[in-house]
Amino acid sequence: MNSRFLRHLQLTLLAMDLMAINLVFFTARFFFQREMLIEAYIEYTYFGVYLTVAWLVVAFSGNVYHERNIFSFELFAGRSTRAFLYFLLMICGFLFFSHFFIISRLFIATIICGIPLLLACNRFLYLAIYHYFKKKDFFSQKVVVLGYNDLSRRLVDYLEEDGVNKEVIGYCEEVENIHELSRYPILGNINGALDVCKRYGATEIYSTIVPEQNPGIYRLIQKADQNCIRFRIVPDIGALVKRQVYIDYLNEIPVMSLRKEPLDDLGNKIKKRLFDIVVSSLVTVFILSWLIPLIGLLIKLESKGPVFFRQQRSGQDNKSFWCLKFRSMKVNDNANTMQATRNDARITKLGQFLRRTSLDEFPQFLNVLMGDMSIVGPRPHMLKHTDDYSKIIDEYMIRQFLKPGITGWAQVNGFRGETRTLDQMKKRVEYDLWYMENWNMWLDIKIMFLTVFNTIKGEENAF
């Protein structure tokens, strides 16, 4: 069964049980503690919340809503009985230590007897509804697969493992093409697929044979539409590309891409750029306007050299740009080739503070305003590192499709600062590519807040 669909069933049952517990509580309170409705309103509210939390604790610790238990009344009864005994102990413990309000015996008896009774009724109702819809094929559609080949076998494996609410009936294939036994029967030939669907009640056809291989597929598609049977074509794209692909359309022309790129959409580009301009403008006006003179004076007082450290780094489409930072090191000849390391002798005392608090990165908001960088994106690397790593990491240059960022998904996941090993750089690239394929505005906002949180908390790699 599809894992997402299973979670929906589990949450539905959990919601029904919590409603039952609260229904018993409010009924018992109304009939047997009516005189205390006003006097002990807060205390009874605490007790009601406690009942809900207590059931959640014992139910999840006892696996009451595990996949094996929610479809069997016998298994549910055993799990729920043990869970309810612990639930009862927690209620008794609460009442023993709570001397601030009076509870009648009838109220307690109603709670103790009413909750398990309603939970059992819940399960009978839940299972009755589930089996009713299951008989109506509400939870799954019967599927016939055209073609018996490597692709169709992989397709059937996927439909079996992930579920996707599909029930495979069998294959349609020319008998002379079959040289081995299959787990599912060969129900007929390809031209007779429609008759097979009618005979077995299948509502979908998955064809691993494209129309170019068999022109009869075109006629079969038309007949399937006329009989309200969904026809899906599964091309063997894996023969062209050994990875997942994405298909988009230019009018009626399908275009295959090797990855999703939300920021390739003009609307998303505009939204991200407007966000960058607004945030960097606010930072420039309200923070950099006084921070630059202050930090600049302190840098000048501590060591000779410029206030800003300017370095050419790799930008979008591998175009270099001048990246700005507050200078945190003594002027040296290795700045453009060597990363900062822990206890680096080149770092000044003020520089240690700037790097630890990430204040040295603040001038990059000016890079954002100029359009060379974004607030969030892959961190820009030195030109030498881009040249070196692009030769040994296959997907390294893909990160250059995006504008580099002041912070990024890799940085908030622990991959900031020095990269001592090749594996660390591979992980950084992996996180950067995930960000590129899953971008949305909320993700950018989340990364910004995580960056601030990690800076306040302190990071091991901030040196």
KEMI-832719 format. One line per 4 residues: number of its first residue (from 1); their letters; for each residue x negated, z negated, y of C-alpha. Coordinates in Angstrom, 3 decimals, padded with zeros to 6 digits. Layout:
# KEMI-832719
NUM) a) X/Z/Y ~ ... .
This chain:
# KEMI-832719
1) mnsr) 000.000/000.000/000.000 ~ -001.180/000.819/003.483 ~ -003.019/-002.211/004.880 ~ -001.376/-001.947/008.311 .
5) flrh) 002.089/-001.710/006.733 ~ 001.283/-004.705/004.525 ~ 000.369/-006.774/007.598 ~ 003.732/-005.876/009.137 .
9) lqlt) 005.507/-007.159/006.017 ~ 003.475/-010.371/006.027 ~ 004.138/-010.992/009.718 ~ 007.852/-010.308/009.217 .
13) llam) 008.070/-012.888/006.453 ~ 006.054/-015.396/008.468 ~ 008.380/-014.926/011.459 ~ 011.438/-015.429/009.216 .
17) dlma) 009.956/-018.666/007.818 ~ 009.074/-020.051/011.248 ~ 012.596/-019.269/012.464 ~ 014.001/-021.107/009.419 .
21) inlv) 011.851/-024.188/010.068 ~ 012.868/-024.326/013.716 ~ 016.532/-023.696/012.845 ~ 016.523/-026.706/010.498 .
25) ffta) 014.770/-028.832/013.114 ~ 017.190/-028.015/015.949 ~ 020.236/-028.368/013.669 ~ 019.111/-031.802/012.444 .
29) rfff) 018.308/-032.867/015.978 ~ 021.683/-031.769/017.335 ~ 023.778/-033.435/014.639 ~ 021.814/-036.608/013.895 .
33) qrem) 019.751/-037.351/017.022 ~ 022.189/-036.223/019.696 ~ 021.984/-039.536/021.526 ~ 018.221/-039.029/021.897 .
37) liea) 018.427/-035.500/023.337 ~ 017.667/-036.701/026.853 ~ 015.765/-039.955/026.327 ~ 013.133/-038.559/023.967 .
41) yiey) 013.202/-034.880/024.949 ~ 009.403/-034.554/025.320 ~ 008.680/-036.450/022.095 ~ 011.041/-034.260/020.073 .
45) tyfg) 009.557/-031.134/021.645 ~ 006.112/-032.281/020.450 ~ 007.538/-032.881/016.994 ~ 009.055/-029.368/016.859 .
49) vylt) 005.766/-027.775/017.873 ~ 003.961/-029.939/015.318 ~ 006.264/-028.680/012.527 ~ 005.433/-025.064/013.394 .
53) vawl) 001.683/-025.664/013.569 ~ 001.696/-027.753/010.387 ~ 003.416/-024.989/008.422 ~ 000.986/-022.384/009.710 .
57) vvaf) -001.943/-024.554/008.600 ~ -000.684/-025.279/005.077 ~ 000.710/-021.754/004.534 ~ -002.491/-019.921/005.431 .
61) sgnv) -004.789/-022.413/003.715 ~ -002.596/-022.077/000.612 ~ -002.398/-018.245/000.754 ~ 001.409/-018.340/000.781 .
65) yher) 001.503/-014.953/002.527 ~ -001.146/-013.294/000.388 ~ -000.382/-009.763/-000.816 ~ 000.050/-010.972/-004.427 .
69) nifs) 002.640/-013.568/-003.433 ~ 004.970/-011.889/-000.980 ~ 006.467/-009.487/-003.559 ~ 007.069/-012.039/-006.343 .
73) felf) 009.514/-014.940/-006.086 ~ 007.775/-016.813/-008.941 ~ 004.349/-016.654/-007.309 ~ 005.867/-017.524/-003.953 .
77) agrs) 007.684/-020.540/-005.424 ~ 004.463/-021.946/-006.883 ~ 002.426/-021.440/-003.711 ~ 005.214/-022.625/-001.424 .
81) traf) 005.861/-025.775/-003.471 ~ 002.250/-026.875/-003.120 ~ 002.233/-025.898/000.529 ~ 005.443/-027.806/001.198 .
85) lyfl) 004.049/-030.972/-000.411 ~ 001.105/-030.861/002.001 ~ 003.562/-030.038/004.777 ~ 005.565/-033.139/003.849 .
89) lmic) 002.418/-035.279/003.909 ~ 001.601/-033.995/007.383 ~ 005.137/-034.840/008.565 ~ 004.876/-038.354/007.118 .
93) gflf) 001.501/-038.812/008.764 ~ 002.923/-037.728/012.111 ~ 005.874/-040.127/011.822 ~ 003.657/-043.003/010.677 .
97) fshf) 001.369/-042.725/013.686 ~ 004.150/-041.917/016.183 ~ 005.894/-045.101/017.259 ~ 007.104/-043.835/020.593 .
101) fiis) 010.554/-042.600/019.493 ~ 013.172/-043.446/016.878 ~ 014.214/-040.973/014.152 ~ 017.235/-041.423/011.921 .
105) rlfi) 017.029/-041.174/008.135 ~ 019.596/-038.377/008.087 ~ 017.392/-036.408/010.472 ~ 014.382/-036.799/008.151 .
109) atii) 016.468/-036.004/005.041 ~ 017.759/-032.822/006.664 ~ 014.216/-031.757/007.510 ~ 012.892/-032.493/004.007 .
113) cgip) 015.784/-030.829/002.142 ~ 016.747/-028.122/004.586 ~ 013.357/-026.482/005.131 ~ 012.541/-025.649/001.459 .
117) llla) 016.141/-024.512/000.927 ~ 016.035/-022.111/003.866 ~ 012.555/-020.885/002.896 ~ 013.868/-020.021/-000.572 .
121) cnrf) 016.889/-018.243/000.936 ~ 014.498/-016.380/003.227 ~ 012.533/-015.117/000.268 ~ 015.646/-014.013/-001.658 .
125) lyla) 016.872/-012.142/001.416 ~ 013.443/-010.649/002.111 ~ 012.952/-009.415/-001.475 ~ 016.508/-008.059/-001.663 .
129) iyhy) 016.001/-006.028/001.521 ~ 012.538/-004.889/000.394 ~ 013.734/-003.658/-003.021 ~ 016.782/-001.979/-001.482 .
133) fkkk) 014.635/000.076/000.886 ~ 012.071/000.715/-001.846 ~ 014.779/002.321/-004.017 ~ 015.687/004.508/-001.066 .
137) dffs) 012.009/005.641/-000.806 ~ 011.890/004.137/002.672 ~ 008.340/002.818/002.200 ~ 006.746/005.933/000.718 .
141) qkvv) 007.129/009.681/000.479 ~ 006.585/011.604/-002.731 ~ 003.779/014.148/-002.432 ~ 002.832/017.269/-004.357 .
145) vlgy) -000.751/018.547/-004.013 ~ -001.489/022.283/-004.160 ~ -004.757/023.145/-005.881 ~ -006.862/021.193/-008.334 .
149) ndls) -010.426/021.042/-007.000 ~ -012.980/018.617/-005.568 ~ -011.151/018.427/-002.249 ~ -007.744/017.744/-003.830 .
153) rrlv) -009.236/015.023/-006.043 ~ -010.791/013.347/-002.979 ~ -007.462/013.648/-001.193 ~ -005.611/011.988/-004.081 .
157) dyle) -008.221/009.204/-004.203 ~ -007.637/008.548/-000.516 ~ -003.852/008.534/-000.928 ~ -004.257/006.055/-003.799 .
161) edgv) -006.729/003.704/-002.171 ~ -005.500/003.548/001.408 ~ -001.902/004.132/000.438 ~ -000.725/005.759/003.655 .
165) nkev) 002.741/005.154/002.143 ~ 002.421/008.273/-000.014 ~ 003.192/008.516/-003.734 ~ 001.399/011.388/-005.481 .
169) igyc) 003.608/013.093/-008.077 ~ 001.155/015.677/-009.355 ~ -000.566/019.012/-008.766 ~ 000.535/022.608/-008.572 .
173) eeve) -002.154/024.979/-009.820 ~ -002.570/028.031/-012.017 ~ -003.056/026.703/-015.541 ~ -006.011/028.994/-016.274 .
177) nihe) -007.932/027.319/-013.427 ~ -007.789/023.889/-015.099 ~ -010.739/023.084/-017.353 ~ -010.406/019.301/-017.472 .
181) lsry) -007.769/016.621/-017.769 ~ -006.462/015.172/-014.501 ~ -004.964/011.747/-013.865 ~ -001.832/013.423/-012.523 .
185) pilg) 000.029/016.179/-014.375 ~ -000.003/019.868/-013.464 ~ 003.691/020.255/-012.628 ~ 003.756/024.005/-012.090 .
189) ning) 002.010/026.929/-010.502 ~ 001.456/027.362/-006.758 ~ 004.318/029.790/-006.200 ~ 006.714/027.368/-007.903 .
193) aldv) 005.718/024.378/-005.751 ~ 009.068/024.334/-003.958 ~ 010.986/024.068/-007.244 ~ 008.679/021.220/-008.293 .
197) ckry) 009.458/019.350/-005.062 ~ 013.208/019.733/-005.600 ~ 012.937/018.639/-009.225 ~ 010.952/015.466/-008.490 .
201) gate) 012.341/014.646/-005.043 ~ 009.032/015.233/-003.218 ~ 009.283/015.502/000.558 ~ 005.717/016.595/001.400 .
205) iyst) 003.253/019.202/000.194 ~ -000.490/018.853/000.782 ~ -002.244/022.179/000.264 ~ -005.993/022.333/-000.310 .
209) ivpe) -005.598/026.119/-000.577 ~ -005.615/027.822/002.821 ~ -003.487/030.941/003.494 ~ -006.625/033.110/003.682 .
213) qnpg) -007.261/032.304/000.003 ~ -003.665/032.903/-001.074 ~ -001.328/034.894/001.227 ~ 001.632/033.461/-000.675 .
217) iyrl) 001.027/030.165/001.180 ~ 002.600/031.710/004.308 ~ 005.892/032.341/002.462 ~ 005.720/028.878/000.923 .
221) iqka) 005.358/027.281/004.386 ~ 008.479/029.081/005.631 ~ 010.511/028.090/002.574 ~ 009.323/024.471/002.858 .
225) dqnc) 010.487/024.314/006.478 ~ 013.893/025.698/005.481 ~ 014.232/022.998/002.812 ~ 013.095/020.114/005.082 .
229) irfr) 009.851/019.645/003.149 ~ 006.798/018.916/005.276 ~ 003.878/021.248/004.573 ~ 000.349/020.060/005.414 .
233) ivpd) -002.840/022.109/005.026 ~ -006.078/020.288/004.189 ~ -008.978/022.676/004.931 ~ -012.330/021.967/003.304 .
237) igal) -014.116/021.245/006.587 ~ -016.662/019.208/004.644 ~ -018.089/022.484/003.386 ~ -019.045/023.254/006.999 .
241) vkrq) -019.908/019.806/008.351 ~ -020.890/016.768/006.294 ~ -019.168/014.257/008.591 ~ -015.817/013.419/010.142 .
245) vyid) -014.532/016.001/012.615 ~ -011.847/016.068/015.318 ~ -009.503/018.933/016.083 ~ -008.143/019.738/019.537 .
249) ylne) -006.174/022.723/020.779 ~ -006.609/025.249/023.590 ~ -003.004/026.456/023.683 ~ -002.536/027.630/020.077 .
253) ipvm) -006.262/027.926/019.267 ~ -007.658/024.998/017.203 ~ -011.077/023.767/018.309 ~ -013.144/021.575/016.001 .
257) slrk) -015.435/018.903/017.474 ~ -017.926/016.630/015.760 ~ -016.793/013.555/017.715 ~ -014.141/012.253/020.085 .
261) epld) -015.109/012.242/023.752 ~ -012.403/010.628/025.908 ~ -014.625/011.049/028.978 ~ -014.657/014.813/028.504 .
265) dlgn) -011.095/014.731/029.847 ~ -010.935/015.380/033.602 ~ -008.346/012.650/034.210 ~ -010.491/010.041/032.468 .
269) kikk) -013.568/011.181/034.406 ~ -011.709/010.706/037.682 ~ -010.424/007.259/036.695 ~ -013.888/006.072/035.670 .
273) rlfd) -015.517/007.459/038.817 ~ -012.918/005.848/041.105 ~ -013.415/002.558/039.284 ~ -017.197/002.861/039.753 .
277) ivvs) -016.854/003.612/043.470 ~ -014.454/000.729/044.133 ~ -016.483/-001.892/042.232 ~ -019.905/-000.779/043.493 .
281) slvt) -018.590/-000.583/047.092 ~ -017.291/-004.153/046.902 ~ -020.588/-005.364/045.407 ~ -022.593/-003.495/048.065 .
285) vfil) -020.560/-004.864/050.989 ~ -020.056/-008.433/049.853 ~ -023.200/-009.127/047.771 ~ -026.006/-006.623/048.331 .
289) swli) -025.604/-006.827/052.116 ~ -027.127/-010.328/052.075 ~ -028.812/-010.350/048.653 ~ -031.255/-007.499/049.433 .
293) plig) -032.726/-009.164/052.559 ~ -032.934/-012.549/050.825 ~ -034.519/-011.334/047.565 ~ -036.683/-008.859/049.488 .
297) llik) -038.150/-011.668/051.622 ~ -038.886/-013.807/048.531 ~ -040.557/-010.874/046.743 ~ -042.750/-010.141/049.752 .
301) lesk) -043.765/-013.798/050.038 ~ -044.829/-014.023/046.382 ~ -046.773/-010.808/045.783 ~ -047.888/-007.614/047.438 .
305) gpvf) -045.924/-004.463/046.857 ~ -042.533/-002.898/047.552 ~ -039.231/-004.789/047.321 ~ -037.702/-002.188/045.041 .
309) frqq) -039.125/-000.884/041.800 ~ -038.281/002.835/041.522 ~ -038.681/004.503/038.157 ~ -037.588/007.864/036.821 .
313) rsgq) -035.213/007.421/033.919 ~ -033.108/009.673/031.704 ~ -029.620/010.287/033.047 ~ -026.568/012.292/032.050 .
317) dnks) -027.405/015.571/030.274 ~ -031.005/014.307/030.161 ~ -031.486/014.895/033.902 ~ -033.903/012.374/035.357 .
321) fwcl) -033.071/010.196/038.352 ~ -034.719/007.392/040.316 ~ -033.432/004.078/038.948 ~ -033.599/001.135/041.380 .
325) kfrs) -034.408/-002.481/040.571 ~ -035.727/-005.482/042.429 ~ -039.445/-005.596/041.658 ~ -040.012/-008.392/039.137 .
329) mkvn) -043.622/-007.591/038.193 ~ -046.931/-007.324/039.883 ~ -047.796/-003.740/040.737 ~ -049.455/-002.291/037.588 .
333) dnan) -050.363/001.062/036.000 ~ -048.324/000.543/032.814 ~ -044.896/000.168/034.429 ~ -043.742/003.646/033.389 .
337) tmqa) -044.874/003.455/029.765 ~ -044.660/-000.177/028.576 ~ -041.508/-002.284/028.217 ~ -041.460/-005.872/029.393 .
341) trnd) -042.219/-008.318/026.595 ~ -041.712/-012.030/026.159 ~ -044.287/-014.010/028.223 ~ -045.435/-010.748/029.839 .
345) arit) -048.320/-011.579/032.212 ~ -047.159/-008.874/034.622 ~ -043.894/-010.715/035.433 ~ -043.970/-012.888/038.561 .
349) klgq) -042.385/-016.349/038.733 ~ -039.569/-015.035/040.894 ~ -039.324/-012.059/038.544 ~ -038.693/-014.370/035.593 .
353) flrr) -035.692/-015.818/037.407 ~ -034.441/-012.392/038.470 ~ -034.671/-010.964/034.958 ~ -033.186/-014.025/033.275 .
357) tsld) -030.143/-013.899/035.593 ~ -030.027/-010.051/035.655 ~ -030.256/-010.135/039.460 ~ -033.051/-007.557/039.258 .
361) efpq) -030.435/-004.966/038.143 ~ -028.169/-005.379/041.196 ~ -029.704/-002.527/043.259 ~ -028.396/-000.175/040.561 .
365) flnv) -024.967/-000.509/042.175 ~ -026.500/001.802/044.797 ~ -027.296/004.247/041.971 ~ -023.631/004.042/040.988 .
369) lmgd) -022.519/004.848/044.534 ~ -024.871/007.838/044.582 ~ -023.343/009.109/041.335 ~ -026.440/008.804/039.126 .
373) msiv) -025.091/005.874/037.117 ~ -021.851/004.200/036.087 ~ -020.958/000.500/035.958 ~ -020.684/000.721/032.157 .
377) gprp) -022.526/003.144/029.910 ~ -025.669/003.518/027.783 ~ -028.644/001.861/029.465 ~ -031.065/004.410/030.996 .
381) hmlk) -034.418/004.558/029.223 ~ -037.832/005.494/030.511 ~ -038.647/009.196/030.181 ~ -041.397/008.485/027.694 .
385) htdd) -039.083/006.472/025.447 ~ -036.437/009.193/025.577 ~ -039.039/011.754/024.553 ~ -040.435/009.542/021.764 .
389) yski) -037.188/008.308/020.233 ~ -035.411/011.677/020.423 ~ -037.952/012.979/017.886 ~ -037.332/010.249/015.295 .
393) idey) -033.616/009.308/015.756 ~ -031.337/012.271/015.015 ~ -028.377/011.260/017.218 ~ -030.427/009.738/020.028 .
397) mirq) -029.788/012.481/022.609 ~ -026.011/012.314/022.125 ~ -025.981/009.144/024.251 ~ -027.187/011.305/027.151 .
401) flkp) -023.771/013.014/027.242 ~ -022.667/010.044/029.376 ~ -023.842/008.658/032.677 ~ -026.121/005.667/032.070 .
405) gitg) -024.703/002.255/032.950 ~ -025.771/-001.008/034.531 ~ -024.453/-002.663/031.379 ~ -023.156/-001.306/028.095 .
409) waqv) -021.517/-001.983/024.739 ~ -024.918/-002.320/023.061 ~ -026.074/-004.884/025.646 ~ -023.062/-007.204/025.257 .
413) ngfr) -023.538/-007.031/021.481 ~ -027.083/-008.397/021.652 ~ -029.162/-005.219/021.995 ~ -030.557/-005.575/025.502 .
417) getr) -034.122/-005.823/026.701 ~ -037.138/-005.041/024.579 ~ -036.728/-002.950/021.402 ~ -039.535/-004.087/019.124 .
421) tldq) -038.512/-002.090/016.027 ~ -037.037/001.327/015.285 ~ -033.995/-000.310/013.668 ~ -033.188/-002.105/016.925 .
425) mkkr) -033.165/001.188/018.794 ~ -031.017/002.800/016.082 ~ -028.472/-000.007/016.439 ~ -028.480/000.411/020.214 .
429) veyd) -027.806/004.133/019.800 ~ -025.059/003.370/017.274 ~ -023.284/001.059/019.733 ~ -023.698/003.595/022.551 .
433) lwym) -022.095/006.341/020.455 ~ -019.245/004.028/019.469 ~ -018.617/003.385/023.161 ~ -018.623/007.117/023.902 .
437) enwn) -016.063/007.846/021.177 ~ -013.792/004.878/021.946 ~ -013.909/004.693/025.749 ~ -010.972/003.429/027.766 .
441) mwld) -010.677/001.553/031.059 ~ -009.874/-001.741/029.351 ~ -013.066/-001.445/027.310 ~ -015.083/-001.075/030.539 .
445) ikim) -013.404/-004.152/032.024 ~ -014.010/-006.103/028.807 ~ -017.718/-005.173/028.826 ~ -018.028/-006.249/032.479 .
449) fltv) -016.541/-009.683/031.757 ~ -018.672/-010.106/028.615 ~ -021.758/-009.245/030.670 ~ -020.943/-011.932/033.237 .
453) fnti) -020.157/-014.434/030.472 ~ -023.408/-013.713/028.594 ~ -025.409/-014.003/031.825 ~ -023.920/-017.428/032.597 .
457) kgee) -024.381/-018.546/028.990 ~ -027.924/-017.235/028.859 ~ -029.312/-014.573/026.547 ~ -032.278/-014.750/024.220 .
461) naf) -033.446/-011.244/025.127 ~ -033.238/-011.799/028.889 ~ -036.905/-012.023/029.894 .
